[in-house]
Amino acid sequence: MRCSGEQCYRPGSDAIYTVTFRFYGPGCTYQPTTKTIMTGEEKELSEQESLRLIASMIHKAKGGFHETGTSAILWGSAVAIPGFISFAELKWNFYIGFDIWLLTLAAIIPQIFISIREGRRRKAVSHDESVMNAVWTTYGFSIMLLVIYINVMPSVSDQLLRADGVEWLEHNLTTGKTEHLKPYVVGQTSLFLLLYSMPTLVTGIARKFKPMLYGALLCYVLFFVSFFTSFTYDMLLMAVAGIFNWLIPGFILRKKYLKTKGTNV
């Protein structure tokens, strides 16, 4: 066996073996240095394994929270169900006993929980998936902040107006009665519809997934329609947005994911 630098090899053989150097002496600390060079046959096998590893990582990077349709189904349910129930309450004058739109806020909790769980479970996360996680997480927080704003702003505005000696009044043209009117956000449904389209449009473009792209475009159409509808029918628009913007695309994504998963098992 002959050695050259860190490499040792046998004449007539492609194999190169590992050599470990140790340094001793005054002022010199112990620094083991190891270098391993594979044989020609092993090197070729390593390349094949690397390709398989890369393919495996790409496959594992798929099937994320948004790739599986889970996120879309979650938000579609959290918007469509409250939308239909609110429309029915306003149309037929009944009340279920609590604000059904709290389901939308509740959707943020599983959104965060599932995203964290997916991040821990999966060792390989693609750059696109990381971007999708950021988009949907940002959307969730934006929805939460908008809901807080809509609920907090009226009371705060009322107090500020009273401090300035100003009061909003509501005059009923039919009865002639005038009452105090608490400030409120006009056209809040339009704001929600505009926000609903954002994560779906980004996901549809990034994934080249037409159902989400069409759903986002429908949200923009509903946004303009909401300019001319009453609050009662605004709730119906919200339900329609939840179905076509998320729920249907989510089920399509889920079906494709399960089919692909079954093929790759």
CORPEZI-V269045 format. One record per run of one state. SS is the DSSP state (h for helix, s for strand, l for the rest). FROM is the first residue (numbers start at 1). TO is the last residue. If there is no record, write none. Layout:
ss-><SS	SS>
from-><FROM	FROM>
to-><TO	TO>
This chain:
ss-><l	s	l	s	l	s	l	s	l	s	l	h	l	h	l	h	l	h	l	s	l	s	l	h	l	h	l	h	l>
from-><1	2	5	7	10	16	18	19	22	33	36	40	62	70	93	102	122	127	164	169	172	178	181	188	208	210	229	231	265>
to-><1	4	6	9	15	17	18	21	32	35	39	61	69	92	101	121	126	163	168	171	177	180	187	207	209	228	230	264	265>
